[in-house]
Amino acid sequence: MKGSYRITISNAKVRYDFIIRRNITIIKGDSATGKTTLAEMVQEYYESGEDSGIELSCEKSCRVLGGRDWNMVP
C-alpha cells in the first residue's frame, strides 16, 4: 500500500475517524480507550456488511487479523 487512507467507521454509539499510512497497522494505547471496540466493529462489518448496523468508509479493504488469520499474507 502506498500513500495514506482515511478510515471512518461508526455505529449508533461511537464514531472513529483516522488516517493510516501503512499496509498493516497495529493499534496500541492506554486501557479503556476503544481499541477493542474498533477492532470488533471492523470485524463485524467485514462479516456482516451493512446488515451489521455499522458504516465503514475507506478506499481500501479493512480487516482485522486475529486467530488463525493473524499471520495471513495478503
ChimeraX attribute file (.defattr): number of C-alpha atoms within 10 A of each C-alpha:
attribute: neighborCount
match mode: 1-to-1
recipient: residues
	/A:1	9
	/A:2	7
	/A:3	8
	/A:4	11
	/A:5	16
	/A:6	13
	/A:7	16
	/A:8	14
	/A:9	18
	/A:10	17
	/A:11	13
	/A:12	8
	/A:13	5
	/A:14	12
	/A:15	13
	/A:16	12
	/A:17	11
	/A:18	9
	/A:19	11
	/A:20	12
	/A:21	12
	/A:22	12
	/A:23	12
	/A:24	12
	/A:25	9
	/A:26	5
	/A:27	9
	/A:28	9
	/A:29	8
	/A:30	7
	/A:31	8
	/A:32	8
	/A:33	10
	/A:34	13
	/A:35	13
	/A:36	13
	/A:37	12
	/A:38	18
	/A:39	16
	/A:40	13
	/A:41	22
	/A:42	20
	/A:43	17
	/A:44	18
	/A:45	20
	/A:46	17
	/A:47	12
	/A:48	11
	/A:49	14
	/A:50	12
	/A:51	10
	/A:52	13
	/A:53	14
	/A:54	19
	/A:55	17
	/A:56	21
	/A:57	13
	/A:58	12
	/A:59	8
	/A:60	11
	/A:61	8
	/A:62	15
	/A:63	15
	/A:64	17
	/A:65	13
	/A:66	11
	/A:67	7
	/A:68	7
	/A:69	9
	/A:70	9
	/A:71	9
	/A:72	8
	/A:73	5
	/A:74	4
